[in-house]
Amino acid sequence: MKIGYINNVSFKANKMPLNEAQYLNNRLLGAKSVDIFCHVSTDEDGFSSAKIMYDYLTSKGKNPRILCSDKKENLGFDKNRYNIVTYENFPRNINKADIALCLDFSQKERIRGGAIEYLEGFDDDDILCMDHHHSKYPITNNF
């Protein structure tokens, strides 16, 4: 299915199968707290996805956090509004969330510092990834 053309470049969108979307939604809504991980050098597609997911989870009564690079030029980087924890100032005694949600990446090498060790502390079933890149070695099978 072709979406559009810009300067003779075509874009193709693949729909997520309904059963996968329902699985992800059920897992996220079944958790009280969700940590939303962005990759290092957090860019707009990752950070905007995190903000949208943060707003969605908050509207459903969940307690999300965004974990990302301290890149103030990200549109809407507001530590208080989005409960942001930065990789550069990652706390050693962070309370573990029920679910880790990795957006726009699927390899632990794409995060840094204490966040790597923190992510490794989650069971494989408690890590969910949504990524448009295709990794040979994803963090989890929930990809």
N, C-alpha and C positions, 0 to 999 in steps of 0.2 A: 504494500500500500504506500504510494508516494504521497508525501505531505506537502512538499512545495519545492521551489527552485530559487536559488540565489546565485547569480553569476554562474549558471550552468552546473551548479552542484546540487545533487538531489539528496533529500533526507528521507529516511525510512524509519517508521515507528513500528515496533513490535509490541503488540498488546500483551500484558501479563495475563496468563491464564487465570480464569476466575477462581479456581481452587487454590492457586498460590496466593492470590490477593486475599482471599478469605482466611487462609492459614495465617498470613502475616498479621492481618487485622485482629484475628482472634488471639494470637499470641501477645500482641501489644496491649490489647484491651484487657487481657487477663492478668497483666502485671500492674502492680501499684506504682512502681518507679521504672523509668527507662532512661538510660544514658545514650544520647545520640552522638556518635563519634563522627567527626569530619576528618579528612586527611590533612597532613601537614601542608603548609602554604595554602590554607583553606581558600578556595575560590568561590565565585558566586553561585555556580551550580550546586556545589556541596553545601555552602552556607545557607542559601535560600531554601534548599530542600530541608535542611535541619530546622529552619525557622517555621516552615509550613508544618512539618511533622510535630514540632514543639507546640504550635498553636492547636493542632488537631488533638494531640494527647491531652493538653490542658483542658480543652473543651469537653473532653470525656472524663474529667476528674482525675487524671493521672498526674504524676509528679515527675516530669522530665527535666533533664539537664542537657546542655549542649557542651561537648568537649571538643575544642578546636584550637588552632593556632591563634596567637594574640596578634591578629592582623586588623587593626582598627579601621582600615579603609574598606572593610567589608560593609556593604550597605546594611544598616540596621544593627551593627555590632553594639549591643547594649547589654552589658553584663548583668544588670539587675532585671531587665524585662525578660531576658531569655535564660536566666540562671546559667551563665556561661562559666565553665572551668577551662582555663587555658593550659595547653601542654607546657608552656614555659613556666607556669606557676602551679604545677600539678601537686596537690597535697598528698602527703604520705598516708594520712589517716582518713581517706575519703570513704564515706559510707557506700557500700556496694548496692547498686541498683538490681532489680529483678531481671532486667533484660538489657543487653547491649545491642544497639542498632547502629550499624555502620552504613553511612550513606555516601555514595559516590566513590567508594573504594572497597576492596575486598582482601587486601593483604596487610598484615600487621606492620610491615615495613613502612607503611604510609602514615603511621602515627609516630610519636616520639616520647622520649622521657619516661616518666613513671606511668604514663597511660598504656604503654606496651605491657608492662608487668600487670597492671590492673586488668586489661582486657584478657590476658592469659589466665586470669583467675576465674573467668566465667566458664561454665560448662559449655561444651559445643552446642548443645540444644538451646542455650540461653543467649546465643549470639545470632543475630539476624543481619543479613547484608542485602542492600539494594544498590546495584551498581550497573552502569551501562558499559563498563570496561569488562573484558573477559580475562580473568586471572587463571593461570595454570595451577596456582597453589593458593586457593582461597582460605580464609581464616576458618571457615565453617562449612558444613554441608548445607546449612540454611541460607543458600545464596540464590 
